[in-house]
Amino acid sequence: MKRKGWELKQPFKNFPEIIIVNSELKPGEIGKSIEHILGYYYVQEITSMIPIMALNPNTNETILDLCAAPGSKTTQLASFMENKGSIIANDISPGRIRILSSNLERCGVTNTIISRHNAIELCNKLKKLKIKFDKILVDAPCSGEGNLRCSPRTLLEWSEGLLESLGKKQKKILEAASEILKEDGEIVYSTCTYAPEENEEVIQDFLSKNNFEIIEIKDKIPIKSRDGLTSWKNHIFNSSLKKAVRIYHHDNDMEGFFICKLKKK
């Protein structure tokens, strides 16, 4: 892809760090094109897009993106909803919130409210206000095993203690989210990791305490996927966990993901 003859003489108001854009785009540099800067598209791997495809948002719904930054899935939500309905996009990090806000503005998203809260605390506040959602995305903080190829640092930070700590946090986040979901509402729980401690064990714990069912989503996935695990080490999981989806590096030459769609009975 090659684009000649233009450069940014003055930085955009919302992109002060951009002064000159390379007019010669090399393969893989579509994030530097003027179309990207103007928000005509958002660069994202297919695997990262699948949680929203599974959630299948509609234009008249109220949706919570509980761990939203940097905004790839939020912008995808808004696109599916044609900038209608309502989205609350939440994150706890001020730095990540700035990136989220920038991406939403760049992509022309107008149906979204940004909040900065601890995910569990936000759910508790919304519960007190009796605010409920049609659908909720819990793209949970995780150990990131699915990103090992592009982020080797992930391996240096990995430990079984980390998995245990994150698993406990993820269970609390999912539980809190379920309490502000409407009857017959749906939650998509996703991570970019392979660890069962952060995936099937989290869902198993949730199902044992709540009246939810797992919904089949394989028909919405355009790439090769595998069933969720029904056992791991000494643990036997609910047989319905085979309806969850695992996406592996070696099957698709892209980052790994776990996705599970839950419906409130």
MARPAGU-252743 format. One line per 10 residues: number of its first residue (from 1); for each residue x, y, z of N, C-alpha, C. Coordinates in Angstrom, 1 decimal, padded with zeros to 4 digits. Atoms other than C-alpha are relative to their C-alpha. Layout:
# residues N
NUM) X Y Z X Y Z X Y Z | ...
This chain:
# residues 265
1) 000.9 -001.2 000.0 000.0 000.0 000.0 000.9 001.2 000.0 | -000.8 -001.1 000.1 001.5 003.3 -001.0 -000.9 001.3 -000.2 | 000.8 -001.3 000.1 000.2 006.9 -000.5 001.0 001.1 -000.1 | -001.0 -001.0 000.2 002.1 009.8 -001.9 -000.6 001.4 000.1 | 000.3 -001.4 000.1 002.0 013.6 -001.6 -000.8 000.6 001.1 | 000.6 -000.7 -001.0 000.5 014.4 001.7 000.7 -000.1 001.3 | -000.6 000.1 -001.4 001.7 015.2 005.2 -000.8 001.0 000.8 | 000.7 -000.8 -001.0 000.3 016.8 008.3 000.8 001.2 000.3 | -000.7 -001.2 -000.2 001.5 020.4 008.3 -000.2 000.5 001.5 | 000.3 -000.3 -001.3 -000.2 021.0 011.6 -000.6 -001.2 000.7
11) 000.5 001.2 -000.7 -000.9 018.4 014.3 -001.5 000.1 000.2 | 001.4 000.0 -000.4 -004.5 017.3 014.8 -000.2 000.4 001.4 | 000.2 -000.5 -001.3 -006.0 018.8 017.9 000.0 -001.2 001.0 | 000.1 001.1 -000.9 -006.6 015.3 019.4 001.2 -001.0 -000.2 | -001.2 000.8 000.2 -003.3 013.9 018.1 001.2 000.9 000.0 | -001.2 -000.9 000.0 -000.6 016.4 019.1 001.3 -000.6 -000.3 | -001.3 000.7 000.3 002.1 013.8 018.8 000.2 -000.2 -001.4 | -000.2 000.2 001.4 001.5 013.5 015.1 000.2 001.3 -000.8 | -000.3 -001.2 000.8 003.2 016.1 013.0 000.1 -000.3 -001.5 | -000.2 000.4 001.4 004.2 014.3 009.8 -000.3 -001.5 -000.1
21) 000.3 001.4 000.2 002.8 011.1 008.6 000.7 -000.5 -001.2 | -000.8 000.5 001.1 005.0 008.9 006.4 -000.9 -000.2 -001.2 | 000.8 000.2 001.2 003.7 009.1 002.9 000.2 -001.3 -000.8 | -000.3 001.3 000.6 005.3 005.8 001.9 -000.4 -001.1 001.0 | 000.5 001.1 -000.9 003.3 003.0 003.7 000.6 -001.3 -000.4 | -000.6 001.3 000.2 005.1 -000.3 004.0 -001.0 -001.1 000.4 | 001.0 001.1 -000.4 003.3 -003.7 004.4 -000.1 000.0 001.5 | 000.2 000.1 -001.5 001.8 -003.9 007.9 -000.1 001.3 000.6 | 000.1 -001.4 -000.6 001.7 -000.1 008.4 -001.3 000.7 -000.2 | 001.3 -000.7 000.3 -002.0 000.5 007.8 -000.4 000.9 001.2
31) 000.3 -000.8 -001.2 -002.1 002.0 011.3 000.5 001.4 -000.2 | -000.5 -001.3 000.2 -000.2 005.0 009.9 -000.7 000.7 -001.1 | 000.6 -000.7 001.2 -002.5 005.8 007.0 -001.0 001.1 000.5 | 000.9 -001.1 -000.3 -004.7 008.9 006.9 -001.4 -000.5 000.3 | 001.3 000.6 -000.2 -007.8 006.7 006.8 -000.1 -000.5 001.4 | 000.0 000.5 -001.3 -006.8 005.1 010.1 -000.1 001.2 001.0 | -000.1 -001.2 -000.9 -006.0 008.5 011.7 -001.4 000.7 000.1 | 001.3 -000.6 000.0 -009.4 009.8 010.6 -001.2 -000.9 000.5 | 001.0 000.9 -000.6 -011.2 006.8 012.1 -000.8 -000.8 -000.9 | 000.8 000.8 001.0 -012.4 005.1 008.9 000.1 -001.5 000.4
41) -000.1 001.4 -000.4 -011.2 001.8 010.4 000.8 -000.1 001.2 | -000.8 000.3 -001.2 -009.7 000.2 013.5 000.7 -001.3 -000.2 | -000.8 001.2 000.2 -006.9 -002.3 013.3 -000.2 -001.0 001.2 | 000.3 000.9 -001.1 -007.8 -005.4 015.3 000.1 -001.5 -000.6 | -000.1 001.4 000.5 -007.1 -009.2 015.0 -001.4 -000.6 000.1 | 001.3 000.6 000.0 -010.1 -011.4 014.2 -000.3 -000.6 001.3 | 000.3 000.7 -001.3 -009.8 -013.3 017.5 -000.5 001.0 001.0 | 000.5 -001.1 -000.9 -010.2 -010.0 019.4 -001.4 000.5 -000.3 | 001.3 -000.4 000.4 -013.3 -009.3 017.4 -001.1 -001.0 000.4 | 001.0 001.1 -000.2 -015.1 -012.6 018.2 -000.9 000.2 001.3
51) 000.9 -000.2 -001.1 -016.3 -011.6 021.7 -001.2 000.9 -000.3 | 001.2 -000.9 000.4 -018.5 -008.8 020.2 -000.9 -000.7 -001.0 | 000.8 000.8 000.9 -019.6 -011.1 017.4 -000.9 -001.0 000.8 | 000.8 000.9 -000.9 -020.7 -013.6 020.1 -001.1 000.8 000.8 | 000.9 -000.7 -000.8 -022.4 -010.9 022.1 -001.2 000.5 -000.9 | 001.1 -000.3 001.0 -024.4 -009.9 018.9 -000.9 001.2 000.5 | 000.7 -001.1 -000.5 -025.4 -006.4 020.1 -001.1 000.6 -001.0 | 001.0 -000.6 000.9 -028.6 -004.7 018.7 -000.1 001.5 000.3 | 000.0 -001.5 -000.1 -029.3 -001.0 018.1 -000.8 000.6 001.1 | 000.9 -000.6 -001.1 -031.9 -000.6 020.9 000.4 -000.5 001.4
61) -000.4 000.6 -001.3 -029.9 -002.2 023.7 000.9 000.9 000.8 | -000.9 -000.7 -000.9 -028.1 -000.9 026.7 001.1 -001.0 000.4 | -001.1 001.0 -000.1 -024.7 -002.6 027.0 001.1 000.6 000.9 | -001.2 -000.3 -000.8 -021.8 -002.5 029.5 001.2 -000.7 -000.4 | -001.4 000.6 000.3 -018.2 -003.0 028.4 000.8 000.3 001.3 | -000.5 -000.2 -001.4 -016.8 -003.5 031.9 001.5 000.2 000.1 | -001.5 -000.2 000.0 -013.0 -003.6 031.1 000.4 000.4 -001.4 | 000.2 -000.4 001.3 -013.1 -001.5 028.0 001.3 000.4 -000.7 | -001.2 -000.6 000.7 -009.7 000.2 027.3 000.9 -001.1 -000.6 | -000.1 -001.3 000.7 -008.1 000.7 024.9 -001.1 000.3 -001.0
71) 001.2 -000.4 000.7 -011.4 000.6 023.1 -000.3 -000.8 -001.3 | 000.2 000.7 001.3 -011.1 -001.9 020.2 -001.4 -000.7 000.0 | 001.3 000.7 -000.1 -014.2 -003.9 021.4 -001.1 001.1 000.1 | 001.1 -001.0 -000.1 -016.1 -000.7 022.3 -000.3 000.6 -001.3 | 000.3 -000.6 001.3 -015.7 000.8 018.9 -000.7 -001.0 -000.9 | 000.7 001.0 000.8 -016.8 -002.5 017.4 -001.4 -000.1 000.5 | 001.3 000.0 -000.5 -019.8 -002.5 019.7 -000.8 001.1 -000.6 | 000.7 -001.2 000.6 -020.8 001.0 018.5 -000.3 -000.2 -001.5 | 000.2 000.3 001.4 -020.3 -000.1 014.9 -001.2 -001.0 -000.2 | 001.1 001.0 000.1 -022.6 -003.1 015.4 -001.4 000.7 000.3
81) 001.3 -000.7 -000.5 -025.2 -000.8 017.1 -000.3 001.2 -000.8 | 000.2 -001.1 000.9 -024.9 001.8 014.3 -000.1 001.4 000.8 | 000.0 -001.2 -000.9 -024.2 004.4 017.1 -001.3 000.3 000.6 | 001.3 -000.1 -000.7 -027.6 003.8 018.6 000.1 -000.8 001.3 | -000.1 000.6 -001.3 -028.6 002.4 021.9 000.9 000.7 001.0 | -000.9 -000.6 -001.0 -026.3 003.0 024.9 001.0 -000.9 000.4 | -001.1 000.8 -000.5 -022.9 001.8 025.9 000.6 000.7 001.2 | -000.8 -000.6 -001.1 -021.1 002.4 029.2 001.4 -000.8 -000.2 | -001.4 000.5 000.2 -017.3 001.8 028.6 000.8 000.3 001.2 | -000.7 -000.3 -001.3 -015.4 001.4 031.9 001.4 -000.6 000.0
91) -001.3 000.5 -000.3 -011.8 001.0 032.9 000.5 000.8 001.2 | -000.5 -000.6 -001.3 -009.8 001.8 036.0 001.2 000.9 -000.2 | -001.3 -000.7 000.2 -006.5 003.1 034.6 -000.2 001.4 -000.7 | 000.1 -001.3 000.7 -006.4 006.9 033.8 000.7 000.0 -001.3 | -000.7 000.0 001.3 -003.8 006.3 031.1 -000.7 -000.8 -001.0 | 000.8 000.8 001.0 -005.9 003.6 029.4 -001.3 000.7 -000.3 | 001.3 -000.8 000.2 -009.0 005.8 029.8 000.3 001.1 -001.1 | -000.3 -001.0 001.0 -007.2 008.5 027.8 000.1 -000.6 -001.4 | 000.0 000.7 001.3 -006.5 006.0 025.0 -001.4 -000.4 -000.5 | 001.3 000.4 000.4 -010.0 004.7 025.1 -000.8 001.2 -000.5
101) 000.7 -001.2 000.4 -011.4 008.3 024.9 000.4 000.4 -001.4 | -000.6 -000.4 001.3 -009.1 009.1 022.0 -000.5 -000.9 -001.2 | 000.5 000.9 001.1 -010.1 006.0 020.0 -001.5 000.1 -000.3 | 001.4 -000.2 000.2 -013.8 006.6 020.6 -000.3 001.2 -000.8 | 000.2 -001.2 000.7 -013.5 010.1 019.4 000.5 -000.1 -001.5 | -000.6 000.1 001.3 -011.3 009.2 016.4 -001.0 -000.8 -000.9 | 000.9 000.8 000.8 -013.9 006.6 015.3 -001.4 000.5 -000.1 | 001.3 -000.6 000.1 -016.8 008.9 015.7 -001.1 -000.6 000.8 | 001.0 000.6 -000.8 -018.5 007.0 018.5 -000.7 001.0 000.9 | 000.8 -001.0 -000.7 -021.4 009.0 020.0 -001.0 -000.6 001.0
111) 001.0 000.7 -000.9 -023.5 006.4 021.9 000.6 -000.5 001.3 | -000.8 000.6 -001.1 -020.9 005.7 024.7 000.3 001.0 001.0 | -000.4 -000.7 -001.2 -020.4 007.0 028.2 001.2 -000.7 000.6 | -001.2 000.6 -000.5 -016.9 006.5 029.6 000.0 000.2 001.6 | -000.1 -000.1 -001.4 -016.5 005.7 033.3 001.4 -000.5 000.5 | -001.2 000.5 -000.5 -013.4 005.2 035.4 -000.2 -000.5 001.4 | 000.2 000.7 -001.3 -014.0 002.7 038.2 000.6 -001.3 000.1 | -000.2 001.4 -000.2 -012.9 -000.5 039.7 -001.2 -000.7 -000.5 | 001.1 000.7 000.6 -015.1 -003.0 037.8 -001.0 -000.5 001.0 | 001.0 000.6 -001.0 -016.6 -004.6 040.9 -000.7 001.2 000.7
121) 000.6 -001.2 -000.7 -017.2 -001.2 042.6 -001.0 000.6 -000.9 | 000.9 -000.6 000.9 -018.9 000.1 039.5 -001.3 -000.8 000.0 | 001.1 000.9 000.0 -021.2 -002.9 039.4 -000.9 000.2 001.2 | 000.7 -000.2 -001.2 -022.1 -002.4 043.0 -000.7 001.3 000.1 | 000.7 -001.4 000.0 -022.9 001.3 042.5 -001.2 -000.1 -000.9 | 001.1 000.1 000.9 -025.1 000.5 039.5 -001.1 -000.9 000.5 | 001.0 000.8 -000.7 -026.8 -002.2 041.5 -000.9 000.8 001.0 | 000.7 -000.9 -001.0 -027.7 000.3 044.2 -000.9 001.0 -000.7 | 000.9 -000.9 000.8 -029.1 002.6 041.5 -001.0 -000.7 -000.8 | 001.0 000.9 000.7 -031.1 -000.3 040.1 000.1 000.2 -001.5
131) -000.3 000.0 001.5 -029.5 000.1 036.6 000.4 -001.3 -000.5 | -000.3 001.4 000.5 -029.5 -003.1 034.6 000.2 000.1 -001.5 | -000.4 000.0 001.4 -028.2 -004.0 031.1 -000.5 -001.2 -000.7 | 000.5 001.1 000.9 -029.4 -006.1 028.2 001.2 -001.0 -000.2 | -001.1 000.9 000.2 -025.9 -007.4 027.6 001.3 000.6 000.6 | -001.2 -000.4 -000.6 -022.5 -007.2 029.3 001.2 -000.7 -000.6 | -001.3 000.6 000.4 -019.0 -007.8 028.0 001.0 000.1 001.1 | -001.0 000.1 -001.0 -016.5 -009.0 030.6 001.3 -000.5 -000.7 | -001.3 000.4 000.7 -013.2 -009.0 028.6 001.0 000.1 001.1 | -000.6 -000.1 -001.3 -011.4 -009.8 031.8 001.5 000.2 000.0
141) -001.5 -000.1 -000.1 -007.8 -008.8 032.8 000.5 -001.4 000.2 | -000.4 001.4 -000.1 -005.8 -012.0 032.4 001.6 000.0 -000.2 | -001.4 000.2 000.1 -002.3 -013.4 032.2 000.6 000.1 -001.4 | -000.4 -000.3 001.4 -002.2 -013.0 028.4 000.8 -001.0 -000.7 | -000.8 001.1 000.7 -000.8 -016.4 027.4 -000.3 000.0 -001.5 | 000.4 000.0 001.4 -002.6 -015.9 024.1 000.9 001.0 -000.8 | -000.8 -001.1 000.7 -000.2 -013.0 023.3 001.5 -000.3 000.0 | -001.4 000.3 -000.2 003.1 -014.8 023.9 000.9 000.3 -001.2 | -000.9 -000.2 001.2 004.3 -014.6 020.3 000.3 001.4 -000.2 | -000.3 -001.4 000.2 004.0 -010.9 020.1 000.4 000.8 001.2
151) -000.4 -000.7 -001.2 004.7 -010.1 023.7 000.8 -001.0 000.9 | -000.8 001.0 -000.8 007.5 -012.4 025.1 000.1 000.4 001.5 | 000.0 -000.5 -001.4 007.5 -010.3 028.3 -001.0 -000.7 000.8 | 001.1 000.7 -000.7 004.3 -012.1 029.2 000.5 -001.3 000.7 | -000.5 001.2 -000.6 006.3 -015.3 029.8 000.9 000.3 001.2 | -000.8 -000.4 -001.1 008.7 -013.5 032.1 -000.8 000.3 001.3 | 000.9 -000.3 -001.1 005.8 -012.4 034.3 -000.9 -001.1 000.4 | 000.9 001.1 -000.3 004.0 -015.7 034.3 000.4 -000.8 001.2 | -000.2 000.9 -001.1 003.6 -017.8 037.4 -001.3 -000.6 000.4 | 001.2 000.6 -000.4 001.1 -020.2 038.9 -000.7 000.9 001.0
161) 000.5 -000.9 -001.0 000.6 -017.7 041.7 -000.8 001.1 -000.7 | 000.7 -001.0 000.7 -000.4 -015.1 039.1 -001.4 -000.5 -000.5 | 001.2 000.6 000.5 -003.0 -017.5 037.6 -001.1 -000.1 001.1 | 000.9 000.1 -001.2 -004.5 -018.1 041.1 -000.6 001.4 000.3 | 000.5 -001.3 -000.3 -004.7 -014.4 041.8 -001.0 000.6 -001.0 | 000.9 -000.5 001.1 -006.2 -013.5 038.5 -001.4 -000.7 000.0 | 001.2 000.8 -000.1 -008.7 -016.3 038.8 -001.0 000.5 001.0 | 000.8 -000.5 -001.1 -010.0 -015.0 042.1 -000.7 001.3 -000.4 | 000.5 -001.3 000.5 -010.4 -011.5 040.6 -001.0 -000.2 -001.0 | 000.9 000.2 001.1 -012.1 -012.7 037.5 -001.4 -000.6 000.5
171) 001.3 000.5 -000.6 -014.7 -014.7 039.5 -000.8 001.1 000.7 | 000.7 -001.1 -000.6 -015.5 -011.6 041.5 -000.6 001.0 -001.0 | 000.5 -000.9 001.0 -015.9 -009.4 038.4 -001.2 -000.6 -000.7 | 001.1 000.6 000.7 -018.1 -011.9 036.6 -001.3 -000.1 000.9 | 001.1 000.0 -000.9 -020.3 -012.3 039.7 -000.6 001.3 000.2 | 000.6 -001.3 -000.2 -020.7 -008.6 040.2 -000.7 000.4 -001.3 | 000.7 -000.4 001.3 -021.6 -008.1 036.5 -001.3 -000.7 -000.1 | 001.3 000.8 000.1 -024.3 -010.8 036.7 -001.1 000.6 000.8 | 001.0 -000.6 -000.9 -026.1 -008.8 039.4 -000.6 001.2 -000.6 | 000.6 -001.2 000.7 -026.8 -005.9 037.0 -000.4 -000.3 -001.4
181) 000.5 000.5 001.3 -028.0 -008.0 034.1 -001.5 -000.2 000.1 | 001.5 000.2 000.0 -031.7 -008.0 033.1 -000.3 -001.5 -000.2 | 000.5 001.4 000.2 -033.7 -011.2 033.0 000.1 -000.3 -001.5 | -000.2 000.4 001.3 -032.9 -013.1 029.9 001.2 000.7 -000.7 | -001.2 -000.7 000.5 -029.8 -010.9 029.5 001.1 -000.9 -000.2 | -001.1 000.9 000.4 -026.5 -012.2 028.2 001.3 000.7 000.4 | -001.3 -000.4 -000.3 -022.9 -011.9 029.3 001.0 -000.8 -000.9 | -001.1 000.7 000.6 -019.9 -012.7 027.2 001.3 000.2 000.8 | -001.3 000.0 -000.8 -016.8 -013.6 029.3 001.1 -000.4 -001.0 | -001.1 000.4 000.9 -013.5 -013.6 027.4 001.3 000.4 000.6
191) -001.4 -000.3 -000.4 -009.8 -013.6 028.0 000.9 -000.3 -001.2 | -001.0 000.4 001.0 -006.7 -013.7 025.8 001.1 -000.9 000.6 | -000.9 001.0 -000.6 -005.2 -016.6 027.8 -000.5 -001.4 -000.1 | 000.4 001.4 000.2 -005.3 -020.4 027.7 -000.2 -000.6 001.4 | 000.0 000.6 -001.3 -005.1 -021.0 031.5 -001.4 -000.4 000.4 | 001.3 000.4 -000.5 -008.1 -023.1 032.6 -000.4 000.7 001.3 | 000.2 -000.6 -001.3 -007.7 -021.4 036.0 -000.7 001.4 -000.2 | 000.6 -001.3 000.3 -008.8 -018.1 034.3 -001.2 -000.1 -000.9 | 001.1 000.2 001.0 -011.4 -019.6 032.0 -001.0 -001.0 000.5 | 001.1 001.0 -000.4 -013.3 -022.9 032.6 -000.2 000.0 001.5
201) 000.2 000.0 -001.5 -012.7 -022.7 036.4 -000.8 001.2 000.4 | 000.8 -001.2 -000.3 -014.1 -019.2 036.5 -001.5 -000.3 -000.4 | 001.4 000.3 000.4 -017.2 -020.3 034.5 -000.6 -001.1 000.9 | 000.5 001.1 -000.8 -017.6 -023.5 036.5 -000.4 000.6 001.4 | 000.3 -000.6 -001.3 -017.5 -021.5 039.8 -001.3 000.9 -000.1 | 001.2 -000.9 000.2 -020.1 -019.0 038.4 -001.2 -000.8 -000.2 | 001.2 000.8 000.2 -022.5 -021.7 037.2 -000.5 -000.7 001.2 | 000.4 000.7 -001.2 -022.4 -023.4 040.5 -000.8 000.9 001.0 | 000.6 -001.0 -000.9 -023.7 -020.2 042.2 -001.2 000.8 -000.6 | 000.9 -000.8 000.7 -026.0 -018.7 039.6 -000.8 -000.8 -001.0
211) 000.9 000.6 000.9 -028.9 -019.6 037.4 000.2 000.5 -001.5 | -000.3 -000.4 001.3 -027.3 -019.2 034.0 000.3 -001.2 -000.8 | -000.3 001.1 000.9 -026.8 -021.4 030.9 001.1 000.5 -001.0 | -000.9 -000.4 001.0 -024.0 -021.4 028.4 -000.6 -000.1 -001.4 | 000.6 000.0 001.4 -025.0 -020.5 024.8 001.0 -000.4 -001.0 | -000.9 000.4 001.1 -023.5 -022.1 021.7 000.3 001.3 -000.9 | -000.4 -001.2 000.8 -021.5 -019.5 019.7 000.8 -000.4 -001.3 | -000.9 000.4 001.1 -019.5 -021.6 017.2 -000.5 000.4 -001.4 | 000.5 -000.4 001.3 -021.8 -020.6 014.3 000.3 001.4 -000.3 | -000.4 -001.4 000.2 -020.6 -017.0 014.8 001.5 000.2 -000.2
221) -001.5 -000.1 000.0 -016.9 -017.8 014.6 000.5 -000.4 -001.4 | -000.4 000.3 001.4 -015.3 -017.6 011.1 001.4 -000.7 -000.1 | -001.3 000.7 000.0 -012.0 -019.3 012.1 -000.1 -001.3 000.8 | -000.1 001.3 -000.7 -011.0 -022.7 013.5 000.0 000.3 001.5 | 000.0 -000.1 -001.5 -011.9 -023.1 017.2 -000.2 -001.4 000.6 | 000.1 001.3 -000.7 -012.0 -025.9 019.7 -000.9 000.2 001.2 | 000.9 000.0 -001.1 -014.4 -026.8 022.5 000.7 000.4 001.3 | -000.5 -000.2 -001.4 -014.0 -025.6 026.1 000.3 -001.3 000.7 | -000.4 001.3 -000.7 -012.4 -028.1 028.5 -001.1 -000.4 000.9 | 001.0 000.5 -001.0 -014.7 -030.3 030.6 000.7 -000.7 001.2
231) -000.8 000.4 -001.1 -011.8 -031.4 032.8 001.4 000.6 -000.1 | -001.3 -000.6 000.0 -008.5 -030.1 033.9 000.7 -000.5 001.4 | -000.7 000.5 -001.2 -006.0 -031.8 036.3 -001.0 -000.9 000.8 | 001.0 000.8 -000.8 -008.3 -033.1 039.1 -001.4 000.5 000.0 | 001.3 -000.7 000.0 -011.2 -030.9 038.2 -000.9 -000.5 -001.1 | 001.0 000.4 001.0 -014.3 -032.1 036.4 -001.0 001.2 -000.1 | 000.9 -001.2 000.2 -016.4 -029.2 034.9 -001.3 -000.4 -000.6 | 001.3 000.2 000.6 -020.0 -028.9 033.8 000.2 -000.4 -001.5 | -000.2 000.4 001.4 -020.4 -030.7 030.5 -000.4 001.1 -001.0 | 000.4 -001.1 000.9 -022.0 -027.6 029.0 001.2 000.9 -000.4
241) -001.2 -000.8 000.3 -018.5 -026.0 029.1 000.6 -000.3 -001.4 | -000.5 000.3 001.3 -017.8 -027.7 025.8 -000.6 001.0 -001.0 | 000.6 -001.0 000.9 -020.0 -024.9 024.3 000.9 001.3 000.0 | -000.9 -001.1 000.0 -017.3 -022.4 025.3 001.0 -000.2 -001.2 | -000.8 000.1 001.2 -014.7 -021.7 022.6 001.5 000.4 000.4 | -001.4 -000.2 -000.1 -010.9 -021.9 022.6 000.6 000.2 -001.4 | -000.7 -000.3 001.3 -008.8 -020.3 019.8 001.5 -000.1 000.3 | -001.4 000.2 -000.2 -005.2 -021.4 019.5 000.9 000.6 -001.1 | -001.0 -000.5 001.0 -002.1 -019.9 017.8 000.2 -000.9 -001.2 | -000.4 000.9 001.1 -001.3 -023.0 015.8 -001.1 -000.4 -000.9
251) 001.1 000.3 000.9 -004.8 -023.3 014.4 -000.3 001.1 -001.0 | 000.4 -001.2 000.8 -005.1 -019.8 012.9 001.1 001.0 -000.2 | -001.1 -001.0 000.1 -001.7 -018.1 013.1 -000.4 001.4 000.5 | 000.4 -001.3 -000.6 -003.1 -015.4 015.3 -000.1 -000.2 001.5 | 000.0 000.1 -001.4 -003.4 -014.6 019.0 -001.1 -000.9 000.5 | 001.0 000.9 -000.6 -005.3 -017.0 021.3 -001.0 000.7 000.9 | 001.1 -000.6 -000.7 -008.6 -016.4 023.0 -000.9 -001.1 000.6 | 001.0 000.9 -000.6 -011.2 -018.0 025.3 -001.3 000.9 000.0 | 001.3 -000.7 000.0 -014.9 -017.0 024.8 -001.1 -000.9 000.5 | 001.2 000.7 -000.5 -018.0 -018.1 026.7 -001.2 001.0 000.1
261) 001.2 -000.8 -000.1 -021.5 -016.7 026.3 -001.0 -000.6 001.0 | 000.9 000.4 -001.1 -023.8 -016.9 029.3 -001.4 000.7 -000.1 | 001.4 -000.6 000.0 -027.6 -016.3 029.4 -000.7 -000.2 001.4 | 000.7 000.1 -001.2 -029.6 -015.5 032.5 -001.3 -000.6 -000.1 | 001.3 000.7 000.2 -032.5 -017.9 033.0 -001.1 000.8 000.8
